[in-house]
Each structure stands twice: as C-alpha cells, then as structure tokens.
Amino acid sequence: MQQQRRPGFPARIPGSSSPKPVVVGQVGLHKPLPIPKVMPSGVGLDSAAVRARMVQRLMAAGISSPQVLQAMNTIERHRFVDSGLINQAYEDTSLPIGLGQTISKPSIVARMAQLLMESAAVREAGCLGRILEIGTGCGYQAAVLSQLAREVYSIERLRGLHEKARVNLRIMRLPNLHLLLGDGMLGYAKGAPYMGIISAAGGATLPSDWCDQLAVGGRLVAPTVVLGGQQMLMVVDKTAHGLKQSVLEPVHFVPLKSGIA
C-alpha cells in the first residue's frame, strides 16, 4: 500500500513522464451487509431508503452479486451529480457532469462491476485484487469499485473532471483508491498487472497497452465500436493461451480519446 497523503495537489506533475497517484482517504473497506428486502419510506436523497429502492431495481434487472449490490447501496450517487440534477440522481439514466462527459447509469455501473467479479481470476482468488479504471469522470464508478477491489487506480484525461472527482471523493476517505491525471489510452503501467480493467469510454479498438497490462486470468470490460458504428459492451479475458473476446449488449458511452486536456 502506498503511503497515504492528502489529495491536495495535482496527481500529474508538469514535466513528468507518467502520472502519480493521489490516495483518497483513510477508512477501510466495508464487510458486505444484507441488502434490505423491505424499503422503509424516507425523506431526502440522503435516505438509505432511496438507495435501497435503486438496489431493488438493479436486482430485478439481473444484478445478483451481493458485493456489487452492497457497493451500489453504500455509495451515494447524489453526491456526484450537479445540484440542478440531484432529483434524478437515483433514476436509471446517465447525467451530464460537464466537459461533454456523463455519469453512467446505475444499471451499467453495476453490470460492468458484476462482469469484473465473474472473471476467472476472481473465482480463483475469491476476491477482486488490483484494478484500473479508464475515465474517472466525477468519481462515482471509482467509488463503487473501491468497495469491491483491494486497490483501484482510476485515470482521467480531463483536468477539470480529475479535480471534480478529487473534491467529490475527498470526504469519503477511501484508502485503496488512487486518482491519476493522464492519458487513459496508455493505461498505467506502474500499477500493472491488473486483475481487472474497466473503461467508461469506447473506441474503435481496444488499446494494446490495456491488454498488455492485464494479468493472466484477468478481465477487461469496455465499450467498443463494432462494424456499423454501434457501440457494444465487450469482455476480454486474458488466458495463458491469449485473449478471448466476448461481445455483449449494445451500450452508449462517450468516445475514447487520447491526450490530456
């Protein structure tokens, strides 16, 4: 574990060849708690009842991992959306977060997280180890992943969103979450190999750096543009014999871009 430090400075130092992670917080991971089956009535978006209703909808939609359901029940999505959209925070919809980017639907966050949890490496180890997230955005998915993985590196290419995520996440004090400012298409070689890699942006191809940084037995989950221009959710499993790709359902993510802006 990297020495803890307060996230009060940029994660990328001008002139450096690679981003340096900022550790967010100091509180340990939670043990899974039972998902409530009966939702009490509550007032306000900070009520546990609001998130419990969202979790019930996720269960009805096919999310079955207790760890994923607990993570979605724990992380307060309304803290990651703009104040003008806060009433829509727990609806199953993507919402703008500025700079042409969006916070993903709760259902797609849960779906992609569950796919990571179903990898061969997780089945063998019994838990999700170190993972890499491409596209921090406002920090919501990174927070959810921090409840599932031993260590999370999350990289964002847009400085404005990198700073927004740091502000959103600082109060949560998550010791296993590291925020990076950098080119996500290059991944983060210093943290490799990763048991899982997850992308919140889709391109025409999967960057070779991601596949190189994935551990044997690990899984990559990312939207990818296929023939005809449609984005599809793709799963890539890395085996001792090579890469195995599976194309799943249609999705709609922001485009994958290179560079820092």
N, C-alpha and C positions, 0 to 999 in steps of 0.2 A: 504493500500500500504506500502510495506516495505521501510524503509529509504533508500534513494539512496546512492550508493557508487561506486567508480571507480573500474572496474573489473581488478585490478592489482595484484591479488593473487589467489591461488588455491581455488576452490569452496569447496573442501573437505579438512578439516584439519586433518592431520595424528593423528590417535588415537581416532577420534570422531566416534560416533556410527551411524551417518547419515550425508549425505552431506548438506552443507549450500549453499543457492542460491547466485549467483552473479547477481546483477541487471545490465542490459546492457543499459546504456544511460539515456537520459532525455527528449526526444522530444515526444509529444503526438501523439495519433492515428490520421490518416487522415480520413476526410469525403470522402465517395465514390465519384469518379468523373466519368463522362461518358466515356465509352470505345470507343476509336476512331474507326469509321467505314471506314475511308479512311486513308491509311497509306502513309505519305509522304516519299520520298526517303531520306535516311540518310547515313552518313558515320560513321563507327566505332561502336563498340559494346556498347558504352555508349549512342547511339542514341535511343530516345524514339521510333523511327520507328521500330527498331529491335524487341523490346519487344511487340510492337503493332501487328506485324505480328505473333508472337508467340501466343498472345491472340486470334487473329482471328482463328488460327488453333485449339485452345482449344474450342472456340465457335462452330466451325464446328464439333468437336468431341463430342459435347453434354454437355459441361460445360455451365451452364446457370445462375449460381448465380452471380449477379452483384458484390457482395462483394468479391467473390473469384477471379473473372476476374480482378477487380481493384487491389487486392493484388498481383496477378501474373504480372500485368502491372507495379506495383510500385517497386517490389524487383528486383534488377539487378542480374540475375543469374551468369553472367560472373565474378562477384566479388568473387564467391565461388568455382571456379574451378581453377585447376593449369594452369599456363601460357601456357604450351605446348598444352593444350586442349581448349584454350579460343575460338578458331574459331568454336568449336562445342557447345558452351555454350547454344545456343538457339535452338538447334536441340532437337527433342523429343527422347532423349536417355539418359540412365544412364551413368555416367562417374566415373572413379576411383578417389578417394580422398586420397588414402594412407591407409596403415594398413589393406589392404584387404577389404576395405569398398567402397561404391559408393554414389554419389549424385543421387537421384531418378529422373526419367523422369519428365519433367514439367507436362505431362498429368496425371501421377499418383499422384503427389503432389496436383494438382487441384482436381482430382477425390476424393481423401480421404478428402480433406478440405471441398468439397461440401457435402459429406456424413455427416460430422460433423454438418454442417449448417442445415441439414434436420432433425435433431433429434427433438423429442417431446419437450425437454427442451428449445431448441432454438425457436421453434414455439410458445411456451407459453410465454417465456420471451422477445422475439423479438430480442435477441442478444445472442452471444456466450460468456459465462462467463469464469470461470477459467478452463484451460485445462492442460493436461500433455502429453508431447511428449516423447516417448521412443526411444532413439537413435538420439542424436543431429547431429552427423556426422559433416559436415562442417558448419552447421548452416543455410542452405538455407531454409529448410522447417520451421524451428523455426521462421525465419524472416517473412515468408509468414503468418504463424499462428498468429504472433504478430499483423498483420493488421486486423485480424478477431475477436480475443478474447480479453476480458477485461484483462486477465492475463494468461501468459504462463509459465509453468515450463517445462524445457527440460533437460533430464538426459542422460549422455553419460558415458559408462564404460571404454572407451579407453582414457587414459590421453592425448595422442598425438592429438587426434581429439577434445577433450574438449578444449585444448589450441588453436588449429587452429580455432575453432568456435569463441572463445573469440576474437581472433585477427580480424577475418572476420567481426564480429558484432560490435566491439567497435566503429567504425566510424559512425555506423548507429544510435547509441544513442537511444535505444528503452527502455522506462521506464517500460514497462509491461512484459519484457522478462527476465526470471531468468534461468541461466545456472547452472547445477549441475554435479558434478563428482560422480558417484555412480553406483550401480547395478540396472539397469533398470527393471529387473525381479521383484524387490521388490517394484517398483513404488516409490512414495514419499508421505508417509502418512501424513506428516506435512502440505501439501498443500490440502489434501482431505477435502471434497468430490469434485470431478471434474465433470463439465458438459460434458466434452469430454476427451477421452484418445485416442491417435493415436500412432501407433508403426511403426517404419521403419525397423523392423526385424521380422522374422517369426519363430515360433517354432511349435512343435507337439501339444502343448496345450496352452491355454491362462492362464497365471499365475493367481492364485486365488487372489493375492494382487491387481491386476488391477481391477477385478470385485468388490472387497470389497471397493476400493477407488472411484468407480464410483457412482455418485449421482443418486437417483431415477429420472428417466426421461432422464438421460444422455446416451451417446452413446460411445461405444468403436469401433474403426476401426483398424484392424490389419490383416496382412497376417498370415495364419495358414496352417500347413501341414495337409492334409487330407489323407484318405486311398489311397494308391498307391504312396505316396510321393510327390504328386503335391501340390504346394502352391496355396491357394485360398484366395481371399480377403474376410474377414469376418466382419460382423457388428453385434455387440451385444448391444441391447437396454435393459436398466435396468428399470423394471416397479415395481409397488408396489407388484406384484404377483411373481416376479422373473426375470430371464434373458430370453430374446428372441433372438435367433441367426438366422442370415441370411447369407448364403454362396453366394458370388457373382462370379466375373470372376477370371480366373487364373492370377497369378502375379508371379514375381520373385524378392525376396528380399534376403539380406544376412541373415544367420541363427541367431536366437536369442540365446544369450549366457549369462551366469551369471558371477558374479565376476567383479573385477576391474583390468585392465591390463595397 
